[in-house]
Amino acid sequence: MRTVYVDFETYYDSDYSLSKLQTDAYIVDDRYETIMVGVAIDDEPPMSIVGSEASITEQLQNLCDWDNVQICCHNTMFDGYILARRYGINPRMWTCTQALSRMVHPYLRSHSLANMARFYRLEDKGTAVHNMKGVRLADMDEDTFADYEAYCLTDVKICRDLHRELSYKSPVLNNLLIDMTIRMFTEPEFVGDLDLMQDLYTKEVQRKEGLLALAQADRSEIMSSAKFAEKLRALGVYPPTKVSPRTGKTTFAFAKTDKEFLALQEHPDSEVQALVAARLGAKTTIAETRAERFIEMTKRGPLPVYLNYWGAKTTGRYSGGNKVNWQNLPARGISAGLRNALRAPEGHSVLVGDSSNIELRTVMALAGQTDVIEKLEAGVDMYCDFASRMFGREVTKADKAERFLGKTAMLGLQYGAGAARFQEMANLQGKYIGAEPITMDRAYEIVELYRSVHYEVTKLWQHCEHSVLPNIANENWLEQVDVRGWFITQKDGFGRPGEPGVVYHKLRYKENNWIYTMGRNEEVRIFGPKVVENLCQHAAMQIVMWQTARINQRYPVKLSVHDEAVCIVPDDELVEARAYMEECLNLTPKWCRGYIPVACETEVGASYGEAK
């Protein structure tokens, strides 16, 4: 299959750019203009395509047999959406050097074309585009156009060279997943319910204004760190802390630069969001902004799903992009309403498949906790099972509060959470179902019980702390990470043999802590239970993505959210599609087949929310 390398140069201005607008909004805007398109087919010399919109369309359509080529761009979400939306081009396969570079070199601060060219010592990208703000094709003189054309063709050559450097490091499955991810954006099918979205937005604005007004009335509580921390605790949130570089003492991390505090802007509790917004002096909350953006997208047509492939640098899971995080639509508050507003087109339904508690199953298999694996194989509800130990009596699904606490323990304690963190999780989530808050003493009891029962999991923590991390730091390759040796140490981390894995770049022991480098010399602390979390999330991601790729072969996946695959299926194919999805979700890759007992749930609805 031939590869066509494509790069678009487009008009932009101070108030019209990708930094100001969502990608799809920029491309469908009335101000949009294609200045030129740089194209190269395989090893052929790159050429430029210029002209009116109609002329560019004709030249592109006649360039090659698009049904039998692979298109490669750097940030294919941008160039691919232009090709699909404005020129009607959908190739046999998409790929993206930016996605590949995120997967192969996740520790880099930037995966821009310029940065990757420097990293691989390729041709210098140049800066001609910086002089083109506000300049349309008709405004360019001959010399300006020549400089810009040379810049565009250089981009194409760099993209081609970069693809050669990266593509051989990408297994076939990853290439299929990158193509699937791009098509979620370039071939959208979700239809937004505009009336419902606008109603949700209005209610959120009113609710937020009331909360902010109340918060401002109590300004002393907002601005006093101690009082603000108490307000967070009252909402079930453990206040983030840090070590002050000035005093060396532990203090609250409430600054605008503190990542853990900023993350609370997307907390599932809308009251927490409003409280944090008040502290930051923000005029809007994340929930309000999200609703507004979904409204804008709906007005433009079907909603393109933008996900960053290998967006989570350490584990390789998806992250959100395009100013809308599709990975974070909680089942409460305005996000729950937005789920209901994401609808299938007429004559179709939303089909959602969930790989049931895949991380729990993966943790137990990787740790060799055979008693739990046997129970999972027998269909035992592990949340009820552990809750029965906690309460000293049989707990069933009818005992909602008790089962909830068992579930919180099984999912929250497998990665080493202590009593304080567990109490926070249990009390925060418990209030939504009316569960009684637990005391710190009770939290300690549950943590100790979990660790004594799941002793193999705690041994895996210790193995990762005292063996895996030193082996990575000392470049001792091919040492097994999990008890079966499915994952082995590699350069800078660990993974499946021959596949991209978890990366701890420049891992070293510093001041009694294991530290690795991410981004621009950002130091990240890592320890045994956290390694297990990275390991299990990465392993679960590999299993779910393998399942998702199989589903996508027959029914295009239009959204992937953690352990879910979401398809939009014609109503007359729904029974067959559901059966096929369940078949896929009940299989595992060969490397763990027969060892990790998987299970699934599928649901159908007119909207994403109804199918959840």
Secondary structure as GFF3:
##gff-version 3
##sequence-region A 1 612
A	DSSP	beta_strand	2	10	.	.	.	ID=ss1
A	DSSP	alpha_helix	23	28	.	.	.	ID=ss2
A	DSSP	beta_strand	34	41	.	.	.	ID=ss3
A	DSSP	beta_strand	47	49	.	.	.	ID=ss4
A	DSSP	alpha_helix	53	61	.	.	.	ID=ss5
A	DSSP	three_ten_helix	66	68	.	.	.	ID=ss6
A	DSSP	beta_strand	69	73	.	.	.	ID=ss7
A	DSSP	alpha_helix	76	87	.	.	.	ID=ss8
A	DSSP	beta_strand	93	96	.	.	.	ID=ss9
A	DSSP	alpha_helix	97	104	.	.	.	ID=ss10
A	DSSP	alpha_helix	113	119	.	.	.	ID=ss11
A	DSSP	three_ten_helix	128	131	.	.	.	ID=ss12
A	DSSP	three_ten_helix	137	139	.	.	.	ID=ss13
A	DSSP	alpha_helix	142	167	.	.	.	ID=ss14
A	DSSP	alpha_helix	172	186	.	.	.	ID=ss15
A	DSSP	beta_strand	191	192	.	.	.	ID=ss16
A	DSSP	alpha_helix	194	217	.	.	.	ID=ss17
A	DSSP	alpha_helix	219	223	.	.	.	ID=ss18
A	DSSP	alpha_helix	225	234	.	.	.	ID=ss19
A	DSSP	beta_strand	241	243	.	.	.	ID=ss20
A	DSSP	beta_strand	250	252	.	.	.	ID=ss21
A	DSSP	alpha_helix	259	262	.	.	.	ID=ss22
A	DSSP	three_ten_helix	263	266	.	.	.	ID=ss23
A	DSSP	alpha_helix	270	280	.	.	.	ID=ss24
A	DSSP	alpha_helix	286	300	.	.	.	ID=ss25
A	DSSP	beta_strand	307	308	.	.	.	ID=ss26
A	DSSP	beta_strand	319	320	.	.	.	ID=ss27
A	DSSP	alpha_helix	333	341	.	.	.	ID=ss28
A	DSSP	beta_strand	342	343	.	.	.	ID=ss29
A	DSSP	beta_strand	348	355	.	.	.	ID=ss30
A	DSSP	alpha_helix	358	367	.	.	.	ID=ss31
A	DSSP	alpha_helix	370	377	.	.	.	ID=ss32
A	DSSP	alpha_helix	382	391	.	.	.	ID=ss33
A	DSSP	alpha_helix	400	412	.	.	.	ID=ss34
A	DSSP	alpha_helix	419	430	.	.	.	ID=ss35
A	DSSP	alpha_helix	440	453	.	.	.	ID=ss36
A	DSSP	alpha_helix	455	463	.	.	.	ID=ss37
A	DSSP	pi_helix	464	468	.	.	.	ID=ss38
A	DSSP	alpha_helix	469	473	.	.	.	ID=ss39
A	DSSP	beta_strand	488	490	.	.	.	ID=ss40
A	DSSP	beta_strand	493	495	.	.	.	ID=ss41
A	DSSP	beta_strand	502	503	.	.	.	ID=ss42
A	DSSP	beta_strand	508	510	.	.	.	ID=ss43
A	DSSP	beta_strand	513	518	.	.	.	ID=ss44
A	DSSP	beta_strand	522	526	.	.	.	ID=ss45
A	DSSP	alpha_helix	528	554	.	.	.	ID=ss46
A	DSSP	beta_strand	557	561	.	.	.	ID=ss47
A	DSSP	beta_strand	564	570	.	.	.	ID=ss48
A	DSSP	three_ten_helix	571	573	.	.	.	ID=ss49
A	DSSP	alpha_helix	574	585	.	.	.	ID=ss50
A	DSSP	three_ten_helix	590	592	.	.	.	ID=ss51
A	DSSP	beta_strand	600	605	.	.	.	ID=ss52
###
